């Protein structure tokens, strides 16, 4: 059974896409079989992994999570496997990374999904539609069997129905945060509201980790140290089982460029895209020994 990760936060701009991409490509670089499911309608992760040309082709061919959920009420609905783009990374050393891409139509599909629930005969369309989405995703993960060793869900800012599906089917929730006041508020909201709601109905016997990681940290600023203390204090006060990992991801031009993908962008080595030490540390902090 694959290990499952959801990268999520209530706030945008905290680097969820950066961390999801770096985690996925670091695993694939080590020849691990990885499936990324992009649940963010912005499609930023899909674009960063595929590049402009392949992203457009993937959307045109309907191999997206939007199309997958849009078909659920259709008697001829295809399995998730039909929407997977193989070898989705521009990195030549990451051929074992596959992707279910996202694009802006996901937002309208979410509304349609709610109205379609009555046709599924597995839930109340006016009550907890996220549970229905979660059940579909759970079935798909089971159907994939041993095809993948890791599944990573990149969730949108806030908590949508489809983000719930990713979180409910994950055993590790990665919460990126930036060292600023609004990010701290979003972290509190994750603990107080978003995670309890998203995890409602989840098998509570299944292990669950919540790992917080500070991102976009200026090495010359005092804010990262200040907000580490604030987060640790909050975790202690709330008796939260979440862990603030030791690693802090710096804000560098190299990390910014890693998320930019043009038709002419194809890194020849992993080290061209990421700092090798940072990638290794990210795996150690979020995944452990592999």
C-alpha positions as CSV (number, residue, x, y, z in Angstrom):
1,X,0.0,0.0,0.0
2,X,1.3,3.4,-0.9
3,X,2.3,6.0,1.6
4,X,0.1,9.0,1.2
5,X,0.8,12.7,1.8
6,X,-1.5,15.8,1.5
7,X,0.2,19.2,1.3
8,X,-2.4,21.6,2.6
9,X,-2.9,25.0,4.3
10,X,-5.8,27.4,4.6
11,X,-3.5,30.2,3.2
12,X,-2.2,30.7,-0.3
13,X,1.4,31.8,-1.0
14,X,3.0,29.6,1.6
15,X,4.8,27.3,-0.9
16,X,2.6,24.2,-1.0
17,X,3.3,23.7,-4.7
18,X,7.1,24.1,-4.1
19,X,7.1,21.5,-1.3
20,X,4.9,19.1,-3.2
21,X,7.1,19.2,-6.3
22,X,10.3,19.0,-4.4
23,X,9.0,16.0,-2.3
24,X,7.7,14.2,-5.4
25,X,10.8,14.7,-7.5
26,X,13.2,13.9,-4.7
27,X,11.4,10.5,-4.3
28,X,11.3,9.9,-8.0
29,X,15.0,10.8,-8.3
30,X,15.6,7.9,-5.9
31,X,13.6,5.6,-8.2
32,X,10.5,5.5,-6.1
33,X,7.2,5.1,-7.9
34,X,5.3,8.4,-7.2
35,X,1.8,9.5,-8.2
36,X,1.0,13.3,-7.7
37,X,-2.7,14.2,-7.7
38,X,-3.1,18.0,-8.2
39,X,-6.2,19.1,-6.5
40,X,-5.6,22.9,-6.9
41,X,-7.6,24.5,-9.7
42,X,-4.8,26.9,-10.4
43,X,-2.8,24.0,-11.8
44,X,0.5,25.5,-10.7
45,X,2.0,22.1,-9.8
46,X,0.9,20.5,-13.0
47,X,2.3,23.3,-15.0
48,X,5.6,23.3,-13.1
49,X,6.1,19.5,-13.6
50,X,4.9,19.2,-17.2
51,X,6.0,22.5,-18.8
52,X,3.7,24.6,-21.0
53,X,3.4,22.3,-24.0
54,X,2.7,19.0,-22.2
55,X,0.4,20.8,-19.8
56,X,-1.7,22.1,-22.7
57,X,-1.8,18.7,-24.3
58,X,-2.8,17.0,-21.1
59,X,-5.7,19.4,-20.6
60,X,-6.8,19.1,-24.2
61,X,-6.8,15.3,-23.9
62,X,-8.9,15.5,-20.7
63,X,-6.4,13.7,-18.5
64,X,-7.2,15.9,-15.5
65,X,-8.7,15.5,-12.1
66,X,-11.5,17.8,-13.2
67,X,-12.5,15.3,-15.9
68,X,-12.2,12.4,-13.5
69,X,-14.7,13.9,-11.0
70,X,-17.0,15.2,-13.7
71,X,-17.4,11.6,-14.9
72,X,-18.3,10.1,-11.5
73,X,-22.1,10.1,-12.2
74,X,-21.6,8.6,-15.6
75,X,-22.3,4.8,-15.9
76,X,-19.3,4.6,-18.2
77,X,-17.0,6.5,-15.8
78,X,-13.4,5.6,-16.3
79,X,-11.0,4.8,-13.3
80,X,-8.4,7.2,-12.1
81,X,-5.7,5.3,-14.0
82,X,-7.2,6.6,-17.3
83,X,-6.4,10.2,-16.2
84,X,-2.7,9.7,-15.3
85,X,0.1,11.3,-17.3
86,X,3.1,9.1,-17.2
87,X,6.7,10.3,-16.6
88,X,5.3,13.8,-15.9
89,X,8.5,15.5,-14.7
90,X,10.7,17.7,-16.8
91,X,13.6,16.3,-14.8
92,X,15.2,13.6,-16.8
93,X,16.1,11.6,-13.7
94,X,12.5,11.5,-12.5
95,X,10.8,9.1,-15.0
96,X,8.9,7.3,-12.2
97,X,6.8,10.3,-11.4
98,X,3.3,10.2,-12.7
99,X,0.6,12.9,-12.4
100,X,-3.1,13.5,-12.4
101,X,-3.2,17.2,-13.5
102,X,-5.5,20.0,-12.5
103,X,-6.8,23.0,-14.4
104,X,-9.2,25.9,-13.7
105,X,-12.4,23.9,-14.6
106,X,-12.0,22.0,-11.3
107,X,-13.9,24.8,-9.5
108,X,-17.0,24.4,-11.7
109,X,-16.8,20.6,-11.5
110,X,-16.9,20.8,-7.8
111,X,-20.4,22.4,-7.9
112,X,-21.5,19.8,-10.5
113,X,-20.2,17.0,-8.3
114,X,-22.5,18.1,-5.4
115,X,-25.6,17.9,-7.7
116,X,-24.5,14.5,-9.0
117,X,-24.1,12.9,-5.6
118,X,-27.8,11.7,-5.6
119,X,-26.9,9.5,-8.6
120,X,-24.1,7.8,-6.7
121,X,-26.5,6.3,-4.1
122,X,-23.8,6.5,-1.5
123,X,-24.6,9.7,0.4
124,X,-26.8,12.7,1.0
125,X,-26.1,15.5,-1.6
126,X,-26.8,18.1,1.1
127,X,-24.7,16.6,3.8
128,X,-21.0,16.0,3.8
129,X,-20.4,15.8,0.0
130,X,-16.6,15.7,0.9
131,X,-17.2,12.2,2.3
132,X,-18.5,11.0,-1.0
133,X,-15.5,12.4,-2.8
134,X,-13.2,10.8,-0.3
135,X,-14.9,7.4,-0.8
136,X,-14.3,7.6,-4.6
137,X,-10.7,8.5,-4.0
138,X,-10.2,5.7,-1.5
139,X,-11.6,3.2,-4.0
140,X,-9.2,4.4,-6.7
141,X,-6.2,4.2,-4.5
142,X,-7.1,0.6,-3.6
143,X,-7.6,-0.2,-7.3
144,X,-4.1,1.1,-8.1
145,X,-2.7,-1.4,-5.7
146,X,1.0,-1.7,-5.6
147,X,1.5,0.4,-8.7
148,X,2.9,3.3,-6.6
149,X,5.0,3.6,-3.4
150,X,4.0,7.2,-2.7
151,X,0.9,9.3,-3.5
152,X,1.1,13.0,-3.0
153,X,-2.0,15.3,-3.0
154,X,-1.4,19.0,-3.6
155,X,-4.4,20.8,-2.0
156,X,-5.7,24.2,-2.9
157,X,-5.7,27.2,-0.4
158,X,-8.6,26.7,2.0
159,X,-10.4,23.4,2.2
160,X,-12.5,22.3,-0.8
161,X,-14.5,19.1,-1.2
162,X,-11.7,17.6,-3.2
163,X,-9.0,18.7,-0.8
164,X,-11.0,16.9,1.9
165,X,-10.7,13.8,-0.2
166,X,-6.9,14.1,-0.4
167,X,-6.6,14.8,3.4
168,X,-8.9,12.0,4.4
169,X,-6.9,9.5,2.3
170,X,-3.5,10.6,3.6
171,X,-1.5,9.4,6.5
172,X,0.8,12.4,6.6
173,X,-0.5,16.0,6.4
174,X,2.3,18.4,5.4
175,X,1.5,22.0,6.4
176,X,3.8,24.6,4.9
177,X,3.9,28.0,6.7
178,X,5.8,31.2,6.1
179,X,7.2,33.2,9.0
180,X,4.5,35.9,9.1
181,X,1.4,36.9,11.1
182,X,-1.2,35.8,8.5
183,X,0.4,32.4,8.0
184,X,0.3,32.0,11.8
185,X,-3.5,32.7,11.7
186,X,-3.9,30.2,8.9
187,X,-2.1,27.6,11.0
188,X,-4.4,28.2,13.9
189,X,-7.4,27.8,11.6
190,X,-6.0,24.5,10.3
191,X,-5.9,23.2,13.8
192,X,-9.2,24.6,15.1
193,X,-11.4,24.2,12.0
194,X,-10.0,22.8,8.8
195,X,-8.3,19.6,9.9
196,X,-11.1,18.5,12.3
197,X,-13.7,19.1,9.5
198,X,-11.6,17.4,6.8
199,X,-10.9,14.4,9.0
200,X,-14.5,13.8,10.0
201,X,-15.4,10.3,9.1
202,X,-11.8,9.2,8.6
203,X,-10.8,5.9,10.2
204,X,-9.3,7.1,13.4
205,X,-7.4,3.9,14.0
206,X,-5.3,4.7,10.9
207,X,-2.0,6.5,11.9
208,X,-1.9,10.2,11.1
209,X,1.0,12.6,11.2
210,X,0.8,16.4,10.9
211,X,4.2,18.0,10.0
212,X,4.6,21.7,9.8
213,X,7.5,23.1,7.8
214,X,8.6,26.8,7.6
215,X,9.1,27.9,4.0
216,X,10.4,31.0,2.2
217,X,12.7,31.9,5.0
218,X,15.2,34.7,4.6
219,X,18.4,33.5,6.3
220,X,19.4,37.1,7.3
221,X,16.0,37.8,9.0
222,X,14.9,37.2,12.6
223,X,11.3,36.3,11.6
224,X,11.9,32.6,11.1
225,X,13.3,32.1,14.6
226,X,10.5,34.3,16.1
227,X,7.7,32.3,14.4
228,X,9.3,29.0,15.2
229,X,8.9,29.9,18.8
230,X,5.3,31.0,18.2
231,X,4.4,27.8,16.4
232,X,6.0,25.6,19.1
233,X,4.2,27.5,21.8
234,X,0.9,27.1,20.0
235,X,1.5,23.4,19.6
236,X,2.2,23.0,23.3
237,X,-0.7,25.1,24.4
238,X,-3.2,23.2,22.2
239,X,-1.6,19.8,23.1
240,X,-1.5,19.3,19.3
241,X,0.3,16.2,18.1
242,X,1.7,18.1,15.1
243,X,5.5,18.4,14.7
244,X,7.4,21.5,13.5
245,X,10.2,19.9,11.6
246,X,13.7,21.2,12.1
247,X,14.3,22.1,8.4
248,X,13.6,25.6,7.1
249,X,13.4,26.1,3.4
250,X,15.2,29.2,2.4
251,X,13.9,31.8,-0.1
252,X,16.4,31.6,-2.9
253,X,16.4,32.4,-6.6
254,X,17.1,28.7,-7.3
255,X,13.9,27.6,-5.5
256,X,11.9,30.2,-7.3
257,X,13.3,29.1,-10.7
258,X,12.5,25.5,-9.9
259,X,8.8,26.2,-10.1
260,X,9.0,28.0,-13.5
261,X,8.5,25.8,-16.5
262,X,8.8,27.0,-20.1
263,X,8.8,24.9,-23.3
264,X,12.6,25.2,-23.4
265,X,13.1,24.3,-19.7
266,X,14.5,20.8,-19.1
267,X,17.0,20.3,-16.3
268,X,19.7,17.8,-17.2
269,X,20.5,16.8,-13.6
270,X,18.6,16.9,-10.3
271,X,21.2,19.3,-8.9
272,X,20.5,21.8,-11.7
273,X,17.0,22.2,-10.2
274,X,17.4,21.6,-6.4
275,X,20.1,22.0,-3.8
276,X,21.0,18.3,-3.2
277,X,21.4,18.8,0.6
278,X,18.0,20.5,0.9
279,X,16.2,17.8,-1.0
280,X,17.8,15.1,1.1
281,X,16.9,16.9,4.3
282,X,13.3,17.4,3.1
283,X,13.0,13.6,2.6
284,X,14.5,12.9,6.0
285,X,12.1,15.3,7.7
286,X,8.9,14.3,5.9
287,X,9.4,10.7,4.9
288,X,12.1,9.3,7.0
289,X,14.4,6.4,6.0
290,X,13.5,5.1,2.5
